Amino acid sequence: MKLQFTHQQYQDDAVQSAVELLQGQPAASRFAVSSGQTLFDTVANRLEIEKSAIQENMQRIQKANLLPYTYDADSMNFCIEMETGTGKTYVYTQTIYEMHKLYGFTKFIIVVPSVAIREGVKKSFDITHEHFQKLYDNQPIRWFIYNSAHLGNVRDFAESTGIEVMIINIDAFRKSENIIHQELDRMNSGRAIDLIRETNPIVIIDEPQSVDSTAKAKEAIASLNPLMTLRYSATHREKINTLYRLTPVDAYQQGLVKQISVSSIMAMDDFNQPYIRLVSVDNANGYKARVEVDTQNKSGRISRTTKPVKLGDDLYLTTGERDMYRGWTITDIDCTPGFEKIELSGAHALMLGQSMGGIPDSEFKRAQIHKTIELHLDKELRLLEQGIKVL
């Protein structure tokens, strides 16, 4: 089966928002390093545009995308906010191709929070390869998952003149004891991290709220010596120089995602016991309260509704003459802050938010959780054979 990819304007907008940030950068940005801390000839990215020009580009992009101006381009950290399910992996993959086409950049590292997402990113590159080869005239590109047992991949990453994409999870280089930080004979007594640093990679962080949420993780990202960092997420915890934003509302209004369907849990025909819940009390114009009860309309249909009551009201009449409420009257309403309550027939008291009869809230919540898990597992079983991941 061959997948077909449809052109999406919002994805182009997200790509261009990142690419145009470096407008003015000359195309020839590769250079060889043979005198660094390692003994390898390293082909690296090089930034030749002034930071002041990047600042101007950034604010021009933010204005076009109706985003507030920011003033921290010197950090070379930038956010792209895209709703889940709108193709952020596709977007940053195309951004890689565009960065090479326009500026000649060749070294890219995608940092992910987990092994599962790492495998998913690699799979996305596998699936979209033929598609992007048609779009970019069969531009050579190599992508690989970092593995400390195969450091030859890191050496090839550094020396290659083609597009190189390393996919790595944060735990593989976050700690000083990780192999990537150790001096090894197979790296000519050097460290893999130093070889990576010499390439000045463009770092792409997938789900930064889960990647660099700690000081140690931020230090690890900085250890890569990134030329710039592009941060992609639907839920940024730390918003740094946002260039593009596609919110859940935008995604729904553009028909990019389906409206959320909520399965609710309701107690059907649970009307054999009197149910009363105190919703609110008020003494602005005489003592009043609002209670939730099971009422009956003229056609005999029973529903749970909120009704206003006052002292002396008979719930038998309030509920449409339901027999189970016969004899239940409001005998007291207390509006004292922190002690709001009503008394029923002089014998039963309900505090604010408290209920009697019916099904307790805890049982409703238990049933909702049970049903949610059941529906999720059923959907996984239906879609597993099609290779579709259920979120």
GILIN-V699815 format. One record per helix or strand of 2 or more residues. SS is the DSSP state (h for helix, s for strand). FROM is the first residue (numbers start at 1). TO is the last residue. Records with the same first field share a line. If there is no record, write none. Layout:
SS = FROM-TO / FROM-TO
//
This chain:
h = 9-22 / 51-64 / 73-75 / 88-103 / 115-135 / 152-159 / 170-172 / 179-181 / 185-187 / 192-198 / 208-211 / 215-222 / 248-253 / 315-318 / 323-325 / 361-386
s = 30-33 / 42-45 / 77-82 / 107-112 / 141-145 / 163-169 / 183-184 / 190-191 / 202-206 / 228-233 / 242-246 / 276-282 / 288-296 / 302-310 / 329-334 / 341-344 / 348-351 / 355-356
//
